[in-house]
């Protein structure tokens, strides 16, 4: 079977047009690369204002530069920007980047917008603030994708990879009126692949508060400027948490007033809102109150997994594989004390229940949690010689 003459003619012409387009694309790329190598890079320092205007147009915010330079590395140019300042709509400086290294992405020629395969930031000193209206700001830049001054954060989400090392971060919570929390040695990496965004962060809090914190976020958004399109998970791991110090910056339901331990948390994000939290915990020397009119619960150790979930009928809290050892009745903790007390060794174990063994009865714990409208789940639960509180 042979193709008709008309179809053969069409295929020959189409192949010629395709070859011509490919040749034009190659010539265009070669011309752009030659211009970049022989003219742009050697003279880029003289066009600082032009580079600043291009960045201002891409970010939707005014940008100024103190200096700019460039070199050719392997198959693409690299730019070094010094003294990058961003301004808000009122003309006030909001963010200062002392040193920014950027590897050029050839996609910029197709998209007519500055795009970079990698951005490197070093030695930053940033402030992260939660304002009284509940919005978050990084160095004065709102991180709400829908905010009018969020052009810089949206632009970062369109780059290949952003890395910031050796950062000093100050957290200020105006809602809680808490003292500043300073995190040192912050290492931040943002990787963007189409609609997927991965964030890796490591930070060192004060030694009295916790050991280094590690956070990994895997998020997906079809449109970064629409909050409802964001979905994914955020995993946070921290050891050596001191609850007596943590209370100044974080308030959790029935958070222990005393004690320390390990927390492995996963936050679920659906349509731009927090949909659930799963926490694995291994805590020691815990003291917590489950109600204003109830005595404190004291345990030498409690471990297991808890899950908080937001559903159509309200909030739901479940505990799975939770087990706790009660402290000595006289000396408070499960250790030999001055009174000669010995650890009782009795344990409360739950295969799948809510704080089983930590209260005298289900009615007691239910009444304690009722003020926050938590739906309790009490499936199969076993209590092995639970110590009375």
TILUM-780822 format. One record per residue (C-alpha): residue in three letters; x, y, z. Coordinates in Angstrom, 2 decimals. Each point is the difference from the previous one (the first is absolute). Layout:
BEGIN
+------+---------+---------+---------+
: resn :       u :       v :       w :
+------+---------+---------+---------+
:  ala :       X :       Y :       Z :
...
+------+---------+---------+---------+
//
This chain:
BEGIN
+------+---------+---------+---------+
: resn :       u :       v :       w :
+------+---------+---------+---------+
:  unk :    0.00 :    0.00 :    0.00 :
:  unk :    1.49 :    3.34 :   -1.06 :
:  unk :   -0.81 :    3.49 :    1.21 :
:  unk :   -1.86 :    2.33 :   -2.30 :
:  unk :    2.05 :    2.66 :   -1.85 :
:  unk :   -1.76 :    2.77 :    1.95 :
:  unk :    0.90 :   -1.58 :    3.36 :
:  unk :    3.61 :   -0.54 :   -1.08 :
:  unk :    0.26 :    3.64 :   -1.08 :
:  unk :   -1.45 :    1.16 :    3.33 :
:  unk :    2.46 :   -2.13 :    1.99 :
:  unk :    2.98 :    1.31 :   -2.01 :
:  unk :   -1.05 :    3.61 :    0.54 :
:  unk :   -0.70 :   -0.57 :    3.68 :
:  unk :    3.43 :   -1.57 :    0.52 :
:  unk :    1.65 :    2.93 :   -1.78 :
:  unk :   -1.87 :    2.52 :    2.14 :
:  unk :    0.90 :   -1.94 :    3.14 :
:  unk :    3.66 :   -0.13 :   -0.99 :
:  unk :   -0.06 :    3.74 :   -0.75 :
:  unk :   -1.56 :    0.77 :    3.40 :
:  unk :    2.58 :   -2.15 :    1.78 :
:  unk :    2.79 :    1.75 :   -1.88 :
:  unk :   -1.41 :    3.40 :    0.95 :
:  unk :   -0.23 :   -1.09 :    3.64 :
:  unk :    3.60 :   -1.19 :    0.01 :
:  unk :    1.17 :    3.21 :   -1.69 :
:  unk :   -2.00 :    2.09 :    2.47 :
:  unk :    1.46 :   -1.87 :    2.96 :
:  unk :    3.54 :    0.30 :   -1.39 :
:  unk :   -0.49 :    3.72 :   -0.60 :
:  unk :   -1.32 :    0.54 :    3.52 :
:  unk :    2.87 :   -1.99 :    1.50 :
:  unk :    2.54 :    1.99 :   -2.04 :
:  unk :   -1.53 :    3.30 :    1.07 :
:  unk :   -0.01 :   -1.14 :    3.60 :
:  unk :    3.63 :   -1.12 :   -0.14 :
:  unk :    1.56 :    2.81 :   -2.06 :
:  unk :   -2.13 :    3.02 :    0.92 :
:  unk :   -2.36 :   -0.44 :    2.98 :
:  unk :    2.36 :   -1.57 :    2.54 :
:  unk :    3.01 :    2.27 :   -0.64 :
:  unk :   -2.13 :    3.15 :    0.23 :
:  unk :   -2.71 :   -1.00 :    2.46 :
:  unk :    1.46 :    2.15 :    2.77 :
:  unk :   -0.79 :    3.09 :   -2.08 :
:  unk :   -3.66 :   -1.04 :   -0.31 :
:  unk :   -0.82 :   -0.40 :    3.68 :
:  unk :   -3.15 :    2.14 :   -0.27 :
:  unk :   -1.22 :   -2.01 :   -3.00 :
:  unk :    0.37 :   -3.25 :    1.96 :
:  unk :   -1.82 :    1.57 :    2.96 :
:  unk :   -2.86 :    1.10 :   -2.27 :
:  unk :   -0.30 :   -3.51 :   -1.47 :
:  unk :   -0.21 :   -1.48 :    3.50 :
:  unk :   -2.52 :    2.65 :    1.10 :
:  unk :   -2.23 :   -0.88 :   -2.95 :
:  unk :    0.23 :   -3.72 :    0.73 :
:  unk :   -0.62 :    0.33 :    3.75 :
:  unk :   -2.63 :    2.73 :   -0.17 :
:  unk :    1.98 :    1.92 :    2.63 :
:  unk :    2.67 :    2.65 :   -0.18 :
:  unk :    3.54 :   -1.45 :    0.13 :
:  unk :    3.34 :    1.80 :    0.27 :
:  unk :    3.52 :   -1.43 :   -0.30 :
:  unk :    3.33 :    1.22 :    1.32 :
:  unk :    2.08 :   -2.04 :   -2.46 :
:  unk :   -0.35 :   -2.78 :   -2.56 :
:  unk :    2.56 :   -2.19 :   -1.76 :
:  unk :    0.00 :   -3.19 :   -2.07 :
:  unk :    2.21 :   -2.83 :   -1.20 :
:  unk :   -0.46 :   -2.94 :   -2.37 :
:  unk :   -0.09 :   -3.39 :    1.73 :
:  unk :   -0.13 :   -3.15 :   -2.17 :
:  unk :   -3.16 :    0.34 :   -2.14 :
:  unk :   -1.65 :    3.03 :    1.59 :
:  unk :    0.81 :    3.35 :    1.58 :
:  unk :    0.00 :    0.70 :    3.73 :
:  unk :   -0.86 :    3.37 :    1.49 :
:  unk :    1.06 :    1.51 :    3.30 :
:  unk :   -2.30 :    2.67 :    1.44 :
:  unk :    1.15 :    2.14 :    2.94 :
:  unk :   -2.19 :    2.06 :    2.28 :
:  unk :   -3.42 :   -1.03 :   -1.29 :
:  unk :   -2.77 :    2.09 :    1.57 :
:  unk :   -3.74 :   -0.56 :   -0.39 :
:  unk :   -2.62 :    2.65 :    0.72 :
:  unk :   -3.72 :   -0.12 :    0.75 :
:  unk :   -2.68 :    1.97 :   -1.79 :
:  unk :    0.58 :    2.97 :    2.31 :
:  unk :    3.67 :    0.14 :   -0.99 :
:  unk :    1.29 :   -1.32 :    3.33 :
:  unk :    2.89 :   -2.52 :   -0.05 :
:  unk :   -1.29 :   -3.41 :    1.14 :
:  unk :    2.79 :   -2.50 :   -0.74 :
:  unk :    3.78 :    0.26 :   -0.42 :
:  unk :    2.07 :   -2.77 :   -1.58 :
:  unk :    3.71 :    0.72 :    0.37 :
:  unk :    1.22 :   -2.69 :   -2.41 :
:  unk :   -1.97 :   -1.90 :   -2.65 :
:  unk :    1.61 :   -2.47 :   -2.41 :
:  unk :   -2.21 :   -1.16 :   -2.87 :
:  unk :    0.53 :   -2.56 :   -2.79 :
:  unk :   -1.81 :    1.11 :   -3.15 :
:  unk :   -2.74 :   -2.20 :   -1.50 :
:  unk :   -0.46 :    0.03 :   -3.76 :
:  unk :   -3.76 :   -0.14 :    0.58 :
:  unk :    0.23 :    3.74 :    0.57 :
:  unk :    0.27 :    0.48 :   -3.78 :
:  unk :   -3.30 :   -1.82 :   -0.57 :
:  unk :   -1.89 :    1.48 :    2.94 :
:  unk :    1.44 :    3.53 :   -0.33 :
:  unk :    0.53 :    0.06 :    3.77 :
:  unk :    3.14 :   -0.42 :    2.13 :
:  unk :    0.12 :   -3.70 :    0.92 :
:  unk :    2.86 :   -1.74 :    1.78 :
:  unk :    0.92 :   -3.66 :    0.35 :
:  unk :    1.47 :    0.65 :    3.46 :
:  unk :    0.10 :    2.94 :    2.41 :
:  unk :    2.47 :    0.03 :    2.88 :
:  unk :   -0.36 :    2.29 :    3.03 :
:  unk :    2.52 :    0.17 :    2.82 :
:  unk :    0.33 :    1.81 :    3.31 :
:  unk :   -3.58 :    1.25 :    0.19 :
:  unk :   -1.49 :    1.50 :    3.14 :
:  unk :   -3.78 :   -0.22 :   -0.35 :
:  unk :   -3.00 :    0.74 :    2.12 :
:  unk :   -3.17 :   -2.09 :   -0.29 :
:  unk :   -3.05 :    1.62 :    1.54 :
:  unk :   -3.61 :   -0.95 :    0.63 :
:  unk :   -1.88 :    3.28 :    0.07 :
:  unk :   -3.00 :    0.69 :    2.20 :
:  unk :   -2.27 :   -0.55 :   -3.00 :
:  unk :    1.32 :   -3.60 :   -0.29 :
:  unk :    2.02 :    0.53 :   -3.20 :
:  unk :    3.63 :   -1.14 :   -0.26 :
:  unk :    2.90 :    2.10 :   -1.25 :
:  unk :    3.61 :   -0.88 :   -0.84 :
:  unk :    2.17 :    3.09 :    0.19 :
:  unk :   -3.09 :    2.11 :   -0.64 :
:  unk :   -1.09 :   -2.07 :   -3.03 :
:  unk :   -3.40 :   -1.70 :    0.45 :
:  unk :    0.08 :   -3.73 :   -0.68 :
:  unk :   -3.71 :   -0.13 :   -0.77 :
:  unk :   -0.05 :   -0.80 :   -3.76 :
:  unk :   -3.08 :    2.16 :   -0.49 :
:  unk :    1.48 :    3.09 :    1.68 :
:  unk :    0.77 :    2.97 :   -2.31 :
:  unk :    3.62 :    0.24 :    1.26 :
:  unk :    0.79 :   -3.72 :   -0.32 :
:  unk :    1.64 :    0.25 :   -3.43 :
:  unk :    3.42 :   -1.03 :    1.32 :
:  unk :   -1.25 :   -3.18 :    1.69 :
:  unk :   -2.02 :   -0.97 :   -3.10 :
:  unk :    3.04 :    0.64 :   -2.19 :
:  unk :    2.16 :   -2.27 :    2.19 :
:  unk :   -2.52 :   -2.80 :   -0.55 :
:  unk :    0.64 :    0.26 :   -3.75 :
:  unk :    3.78 :   -0.54 :    0.31 :
:  unk :    1.75 :   -3.37 :   -0.18 :
:  unk :    1.62 :   -0.13 :    3.43 :
:  unk :    0.56 :    2.53 :    2.77 :
:  unk :    2.51 :   -0.66 :    2.77 :
:  unk :    0.80 :    2.17 :    3.01 :
:  unk :    2.69 :   -1.08 :    2.46 :
:  unk :    1.34 :    1.45 :    3.22 :
:  unk :   -3.17 :    2.01 :    0.58 :
:  unk :   -0.92 :    1.57 :    3.33 :
:  unk :   -3.78 :    0.07 :    0.39 :
:  unk :   -1.98 :    1.97 :    2.56 :
:  unk :   -3.61 :   -1.07 :    0.58 :
:  unk :   -2.35 :    2.66 :    1.40 :
:  unk :   -3.59 :   -0.90 :    0.84 :
:  unk :   -2.09 :    3.12 :    0.54 :
:  unk :   -3.17 :   -2.05 :    0.47 :
:  unk :    1.36 :   -1.74 :    3.11 :
:  unk :    2.08 :    3.03 :    1.01 :
:  unk :    2.91 :   -2.40 :    0.49 :
:  unk :    3.66 :    0.95 :    0.32 :
:  unk :    2.16 :   -0.36 :   -3.13 :
:  unk :    1.23 :   -3.51 :   -0.75 :
:  unk :    3.41 :   -0.11 :   -1.69 :
:  unk :    0.91 :   -3.01 :   -2.19 :
:  unk :    3.61 :   -0.33 :   -1.16 :
:  unk :    1.71 :   -2.15 :   -2.61 :
:  unk :   -3.14 :   -0.04 :   -2.13 :
:  unk :    0.42 :   -1.94 :   -3.25 :
:  unk :   -2.86 :    0.36 :   -2.48 :
:  unk :   -0.50 :   -1.67 :   -3.39 :
:  unk :   -2.97 :    0.53 :   -2.30 :
:  unk :   -0.29 :   -2.23 :   -3.10 :
:  unk :   -2.66 :    0.72 :   -2.61 :
:  unk :   -0.96 :   -2.44 :   -2.77 :
:  unk :   -3.02 :    1.17 :   -1.98 :
:  unk :   -2.87 :   -0.01 :    2.52 :
:  unk :    1.90 :   -1.84 :    2.75 :
:  unk :    1.91 :    1.84 :    2.73 :
:  unk :    2.29 :   -1.61 :    2.56 :
:  unk :    1.36 :    1.88 :    3.02 :
:  unk :    2.77 :   -1.27 :    2.27 :
:  unk :    0.92 :    1.98 :    3.09 :
:  unk :    2.35 :   -0.59 :    2.90 :
:  unk :    0.34 :    2.44 :    2.87 :
:  unk :    1.65 :    0.12 :    3.42 :
:  unk :   -2.27 :    1.42 :    2.75 :
:  unk :    1.29 :    1.08 :    3.43 :
:  unk :    1.50 :   -2.95 :    1.87 :
:  unk :   -2.49 :    0.44 :    2.83 :
:  unk :   -2.91 :   -0.44 :   -2.42 :
:  unk :    0.85 :   -2.96 :   -2.25 :
:  unk :    2.57 :   -1.72 :   -2.13 :
:  unk :    0.33 :    0.89 :   -3.73 :
:  unk :   -3.30 :   -0.01 :   -1.89 :
:  unk :   -0.46 :   -1.62 :   -3.40 :
:  unk :   -2.96 :    0.81 :   -2.26 :
:  unk :   -0.85 :   -1.49 :   -3.41 :
:  unk :   -2.99 :    1.29 :   -1.94 :
:  unk :   -1.36 :   -1.61 :   -3.17 :
:  unk :   -2.64 :    2.22 :   -1.56 :
:  unk :   -1.76 :    0.28 :   -3.33 :
:  unk :   -1.85 :    2.95 :   -1.50 :
:  unk :   -1.31 :    0.52 :   -3.52 :
:  unk :   -0.02 :    3.77 :    0.58 :
:  unk :    2.34 :    1.30 :    2.68 :
:  unk :   -1.99 :    3.23 :    0.40 :
:  unk :   -3.18 :   -1.90 :    0.94 :
:  unk :    0.10 :   -1.20 :    3.59 :
:  unk :   -2.78 :   -2.56 :   -0.59 :
:  unk :    2.12 :   -1.91 :   -2.53 :
:  unk :    2.68 :   -0.98 :    2.54 :
:  unk :    0.09 :   -3.62 :    1.23 :
:  unk :    2.64 :   -2.21 :    1.59 :
:  unk :    1.74 :   -0.89 :    3.24 :
:  unk :    2.49 :    1.62 :    2.38 :
:  unk :    2.17 :   -2.26 :    2.18 :
:  unk :    1.74 :    1.41 :    3.08 :
:  unk :    2.37 :   -1.89 :    2.29 :
:  unk :    1.44 :    1.35 :    3.23 :
:  unk :    1.60 :   -1.61 :    3.03 :
:  unk :    0.69 :    1.28 :    3.48 :
:  unk :   -3.07 :    2.25 :    0.05 :
:  unk :   -0.41 :    1.80 :    3.33 :
:  unk :   -3.71 :    0.68 :    0.48 :
:  unk :    0.58 :    2.49 :    2.81 :
:  unk :    1.92 :    2.23 :   -2.44 :
:  unk :   -2.13 :   -0.79 :   -3.05 :
:  unk :   -3.15 :    1.48 :    1.54 :
:  unk :    1.20 :    3.55 :   -0.75 :
:  unk :   -0.17 :   -0.55 :   -3.80 :
:  unk :   -2.40 :   -2.91 :   -0.56 :
:  unk :   -3.30 :   -0.97 :    1.59 :
:  unk :   -1.40 :   -3.48 :   -0.70 :
:  unk :   -3.20 :   -1.50 :    1.39 :
:  unk :    0.85 :   -1.40 :    3.46 :
:  unk :    3.67 :    0.76 :   -0.50 :
:  unk :    2.18 :   -1.30 :    2.87 :
:  unk :    1.24 :    2.64 :    2.42 :
:  unk :    3.06 :   -2.06 :    0.87 :
:  unk :    2.06 :   -2.71 :   -1.65 :
:  unk :    1.98 :   -0.62 :   -3.14 :
:  unk :    0.20 :   -2.48 :   -2.86 :
:  unk :   -0.06 :   -0.71 :   -3.71 :
:  unk :   -2.70 :    1.11 :   -2.45 :
:  unk :   -0.43 :   -1.22 :   -3.59 :
:  unk :   -2.82 :    1.94 :   -1.59 :
:  unk :   -1.66 :   -0.07 :   -3.41 :
:  unk :   -2.34 :    2.81 :   -1.02 :
:  unk :   -2.46 :   -0.64 :   -2.81 :
:  unk :   -0.93 :    2.93 :   -2.23 :
:  unk :   -3.12 :   -0.16 :   -2.15 :
:  unk :   -1.28 :    2.90 :   -2.11 :
:  unk :    2.32 :    2.40 :    1.74 :
:  unk :   -1.17 :   -0.83 :    3.53 :
:  unk :    1.20 :   -2.29 :    2.78 :
:  unk :   -2.01 :   -3.23 :   -0.26 :
:  unk :    1.71 :   -2.26 :    2.52 :
:  unk :    3.01 :   -0.58 :    2.24 :
:  unk :    1.59 :   -3.34 :    0.88 :
:  unk :    2.52 :    0.01 :    2.83 :
:  unk :    2.25 :   -2.77 :    1.24 :
:  unk :    1.28 :    0.77 :    3.49 :
:  unk :    2.37 :   -1.39 :    2.62 :
:  unk :   -0.21 :    2.25 :    3.04 :
:  unk :    1.53 :   -0.15 :    3.46 :
:  unk :   -0.81 :    1.53 :    3.42 :
:  unk :   -3.27 :    1.42 :   -1.28 :
:  unk :   -2.45 :    2.14 :    1.91 :
:  unk :   -3.17 :    1.16 :   -1.76 :
:  unk :   -3.47 :    1.24 :    0.94 :
:  unk :   -2.97 :   -1.27 :   -1.97 :
:  unk :   -2.41 :    2.48 :    1.53 :
:  unk :    0.01 :    3.09 :    2.22 :
:  unk :   -1.85 :   -1.80 :    2.80 :
:  unk :    2.00 :   -3.24 :   -0.27 :
:  unk :    3.21 :   -1.02 :    1.74 :
:  unk :    3.14 :   -0.22 :   -2.17 :
:  unk :    0.97 :   -3.25 :   -1.67 :
:  unk :    3.59 :   -1.00 :    0.76 :
:  unk :    1.79 :   -2.69 :   -1.95 :
:  unk :    3.65 :   -1.00 :   -0.12 :
:  unk :   -0.36 :   -1.13 :   -3.60 :
:  unk :   -2.69 :    0.02 :   -2.65 :
:  unk :    0.40 :   -1.11 :   -3.59 :
:  unk :   -2.23 :   -0.73 :   -2.96 :
:  unk :   -1.70 :    1.82 :   -2.83 :
:  unk :   -2.70 :    2.65 :   -0.04 :
:  unk :   -2.05 :    1.29 :   -2.91 :
:  unk :   -1.98 :    3.21 :   -0.30 :
:  unk :   -2.31 :    0.28 :   -2.97 :
:  unk :   -2.39 :    2.67 :   -1.21 :
:  unk :   -3.21 :   -1.46 :   -1.39 :
:  unk :   -3.43 :    1.28 :   -1.03 :
:  unk :   -1.37 :   -0.61 :    3.51 :
:  unk :    2.86 :    1.73 :    1.86 :
:  unk :    3.33 :   -1.10 :    1.38 :
:  unk :    0.94 :   -3.57 :    0.80 :
:  unk :    2.88 :   -1.18 :    2.19 :
:  unk :    1.08 :   -3.63 :    0.23 :
:  unk :    2.89 :   -1.72 :    1.77 :
:  unk :    1.55 :   -3.23 :   -1.25 :
:  unk :    2.37 :   -2.35 :    1.83 :
:  unk :    0.34 :    2.46 :    2.89 :
:  unk :    1.74 :   -1.25 :    3.14 :
:  unk :    1.02 :    1.87 :    3.12 :
:  unk :    1.72 :   -0.69 :    3.34 :
:  unk :   -1.38 :    1.84 :    3.00 :
:  unk :    2.35 :    1.80 :    2.37 :
:  unk :    0.57 :   -0.78 :    3.65 :
:  unk :   -2.98 :    1.31 :    1.99 :
:  unk :    2.17 :    1.66 :    2.64 :
:  unk :    3.02 :    1.35 :   -1.85 :
:  unk :   -1.76 :    0.88 :   -3.28 :
:  unk :    2.40 :   -1.77 :   -2.38 :
:  unk :    0.60 :   -3.72 :   -0.38 :
:  unk :    3.33 :   -0.11 :    1.82 :
:  unk :    1.05 :   -0.87 :    3.56 :
:  unk :   -0.53 :    3.11 :    2.13 :
:  unk :    0.95 :    1.31 :    3.42 :
:  unk :   -3.05 :   -1.68 :    1.51 :
:  unk :    1.30 :   -3.39 :   -1.06 :
:  unk :   -2.65 :   -0.43 :   -2.69 :
:  unk :    0.66 :   -2.56 :   -2.66 :
:  unk :   -1.37 :    0.11 :   -3.55 :
:  unk :   -3.35 :   -1.70 :   -0.16 :
:  unk :    0.72 :   -1.41 :   -3.48 :
:  unk :   -3.65 :   -0.06 :   -0.97 :
:  unk :   -0.90 :    1.00 :   -3.51 :
:  unk :   -3.01 :    1.24 :   -1.94 :
:  unk :   -0.13 :   -1.36 :   -3.54 :
:  unk :   -2.39 :    0.89 :   -2.83 :
:  unk :   -0.21 :   -1.91 :   -3.27 :
:  unk :   -2.28 :    2.60 :   -1.59 :
:  unk :   -1.68 :    2.53 :    2.25 :
:  unk :    0.19 :    3.52 :    1.30 :
:  unk :    2.32 :    0.44 :    2.97 :
:  unk :   -1.05 :   -3.34 :    1.47 :
:  unk :    1.39 :   -0.63 :    3.45 :
:  unk :    0.65 :    3.70 :    0.65 :
:  unk :   -3.43 :    0.56 :    1.53 :
:  unk :   -2.24 :   -1.90 :    2.36 :
:  unk :   -2.69 :   -0.55 :   -2.57 :
:  unk :   -1.08 :    0.89 :   -3.51 :
:  unk :   -2.54 :    2.46 :    1.33 :
:  unk :    2.77 :    1.85 :    1.87 :
:  unk :    2.16 :    0.50 :   -3.08 :
:  unk :   -3.01 :    0.81 :   -2.18 :
:  unk :   -1.05 :    2.79 :    2.35 :
:  unk :    3.53 :    1.36 :   -0.06 :
:  unk :    0.10 :    0.22 :   -3.79 :
:  unk :   -3.56 :    1.19 :   -0.54 :
:  unk :    0.85 :    3.76 :    0.12 :
:  unk :    1.89 :   -0.22 :   -3.31 :
:  unk :   -2.64 :   -2.06 :   -1.81 :
:  unk :    2.28 :   -2.96 :   -0.62 :
:  unk :   -1.68 :   -3.17 :   -1.25 :
:  unk :    1.47 :   -2.91 :    1.96 :
:  unk :    0.53 :   -3.51 :   -1.31 :
:  unk :   -0.04 :   -2.85 :    2.49 :
:  unk :    0.36 :   -3.27 :   -1.94 :
:  unk :    1.70 :   -3.01 :    1.51 :
:  unk :    2.08 :    1.14 :    2.96 :
:  unk :    1.80 :   -2.00 :    2.63 :
:  unk :    1.23 :    1.39 :    3.29 :
:  unk :    2.56 :   -2.06 :    1.88 :
:  unk :   -0.09 :    0.86 :    3.74 :
:  unk :   -0.37 :    3.71 :   -0.68 :
:  unk :    1.24 :    2.16 :    2.87 :
:  unk :   -2.65 :    2.28 :    1.48 :
:  unk :    0.71 :    3.69 :   -0.46 :
+------+---------+---------+---------+
//
